Amino acid sequence: MQVDNLIRMANQIGAFFEAMPDRSAALENLVLHIKKFWTPSMRRALLGRVDGTGDAGLTPMVAQAIRLHRDQLC
């Protein structure tokens, strides 16, 4: 799967969790959703993009969730 599609999917997931009133829970749940439903290779590709280009293409919420809970995606 192309990394641009993963960025788009991560942002869509983030849009869902954006509505949660508890921001810290939303950030953690966003990462847990990706951990649960994405394959390890998809997660590695997303993290590789973040490592290579920073937060390019990610919404602020998704970028923050990855920064805070990155260890859960490995």
C-alpha positions in Angstrom: 0.0 0.0 0.0 1.3 3.5 -0.8 2.3 5.6 2.1 0.1 8.5 0.8 -2.9 6.2 1.3 -1.8 5.4 4.8 -1.6 9.1 5.6 -5.1 9.6 4.2 -6.5 6.7 6.2 -4.7 7.8 9.4 -6.2 11.3 9.0 -9.7 9.8 8.5 -9.3 7.8 11.7 -8.1 11.0 13.4 -11.2 12.8 12.2 -13.4 10.3 13.9 -11.5 10.5 17.2 -11.4 14.3 17.0 -15.0 14.4 18.3 -14.1 12.8 21.6 -14.3 15.3 24.4 -11.3 13.8 26.3 -8.3 14.8 24.1 -5.8 12.5 25.8 -8.1 9.5 25.5 -8.8 10.3 21.9 -5.1 10.4 21.1 -4.5 7.1 22.7 -7.6 5.5 21.1 -6.5 6.7 17.7 -3.1 4.9 18.1 -4.8 1.8 19.5 -7.1 1.7 16.5 -4.2 1.8 14.1 -2.3 -0.9 16.2 -5.4 -3.2 16.2 -6.4 -2.9 12.5 -3.3 -2.1 10.5 -0.7 -4.7 9.7 2.8 -4.3 11.1 4.1 -3.4 7.6 1.5 -0.6 7.3 2.5 0.8 10.7 6.2 0.6 9.8 5.5 2.5 6.5 3.6 5.2 8.4 6.4 5.6 11.0 9.0 5.6 8.2 7.2 8.5 6.5 7.0 10.4 9.8 10.7 9.8 10.4 11.6 10.9 6.9 9.4 13.9 6.4 8.1 14.8 9.9 4.4 15.4 10.2 4.0 16.2 6.4 0.5 15.3 5.4 -0.8 14.4 8.8 -3.4 16.4 10.6 -2.2 17.9 13.9 -4.2 15.4 16.0 -2.7 12.4 14.2 0.8 13.8 14.4 0.4 14.4 18.1 -1.0 11.0 18.7 2.0 9.4 16.9 4.5 11.5 18.8 2.9 10.7 22.2 2.2 7.0 21.6 4.7 5.9 19.0 6.0 3.1 21.1 2.6 1.4 20.8 2.9 1.3 17.0 6.2 -0.6 16.9 
